[in-house]
C-alpha cells in the first residue's frame, strides 16, 4: 500500500518534490479502530497552510510523516470492541493521502452512497458546502435583497455560495474566477447574474462594472486585490466574510494589505473571519436544505476527479492551487 508524506516544507509554491510517496504495509486495526480502504480523497487549499511550520487552527504537517485530510472509503476490517461499524460500510474520515487508513471510530462518520454519491460527502454536502452555507447565512448575515459578490466562485465553496444567495433571494449575484470557461459556467449553468475573469483586468474595474449599484456582501476566498476591490464596491453597512485568501497562500514575500481600509469606517463595514469547524451545529439543517435543492435541480455542483489514487494526489493538489478544478477537486483511488 502507498501513502504520501511531506518530504520538505515548501517556500512559495509547492512542487512534486514537496511530496514523497512511500510503500507501507497494510495496517491492522486495534481496539476501537476500523481499517478503511479509501475510495476518494480531498485536496484542499488549507493543506498548503499546514505545510508551513506555524501555529494555526490546525497543527502543521510533519516532515517525513503522512499528510492527512478528508477521505471516504470502505471498511475492510474491524478491530476489537468496535460497535456500529461493519465490513462493507462506507465512512467519511480525516486520514486521507493513503490507500488504507486505520481510523478510530470516534472520528469516522458512516455515509450512505444510496442517499448521495460518495464524492458529495467531501464536497457539496460536506465541509466545503457547510463553509458556504454558514459563511453566507451566519457570518455575512445574508438577507434577501442583498447584492452578493463571491471570489473563487467556480470552486467548491464559491459555487455553492453564489447559488445559495440566488435561492435565498439575492438581488444580484456576482462571481469572479480565473478562466473564460469558468465565467461562462457561472452565468450559463449556475445562474449567476454576472461574472468576470480576474485575469482579464483590474478586479476593481471589473467588479464596479458588474455591480453598478455596489454590493452588500463580499464572500472572500481570495484576499489581496479582490478584497480591496470589494471594500471599494461595498455599500453602507456592507459585510465581508473572510473565508480564505488563496492568492496569498504561496506568497514568498509579505503580501500588501488593501490600501482603502479607511472606507471600512466611513461605510460602517463589518469584516468577520469564519472557520467551518465552529458551525458543526448547522450540519443537519445545511444538509437537508442543500440536498433538497440538489434533488429539485435548483442547485448544481461540479467536481473535478483526478484518477490514479495516491500517486496522482500531489499533482491534484498542485493543480487545485493553479485553478485546474471546477468545483470540488478530488482524487479517486
Ligand atoms: P477551490 O475549489 O475554490 O479551489 C481553489 C481555487 O482557487 C482554484 O480553483 C483557483 O480558481 C483559485 N485560485 C488559485 N489561486 C488564485 C489566485 N491567486 N487568485 C484567485 N483565485 C485563485 O477551493 P475551496 O472551495 O476548497 O476553497 C476556497 C477558499 O475557501 C480557499 O481560500 C480556502 O482556504 C477557503 N476555505 C475556508 C474554510 C474556512 O473554514 N474558513 C473552509 C474551506 C475552505 P481560479 O481558476 O478561479 O483561479
Boltz pocket constraint, residues with backbone or C-beta under 6 A from the ligand:
constraints:
  - pocket:
      binder: B
      contacts: [[A, 43], [A, 44], [A, 45], [A, 46], [A, 127], [A, 128], [A, 131], [A, 152], [A, 153], [A, 154], [A, 155], [A, 156], [A, 157], [A, 158], [A, 176], [A, 177], [A, 178], [A, 179], [A, 182], [A, 198], [A, 220], [A, 221], [A, 222], [A, 242], [A, 243], [A, 244], [A, 245], [A, 246], [A, 247], [A, 248], [A, 274], [A, 275], [A, 276], [A, 277], [A, 319], [A, 320], [A, 321], [A, 322], [A, 323], [A, 324], [A, 325], [A, 326], [A, 327], [A, 328], [A, 329]]
      max_distance: 6.0
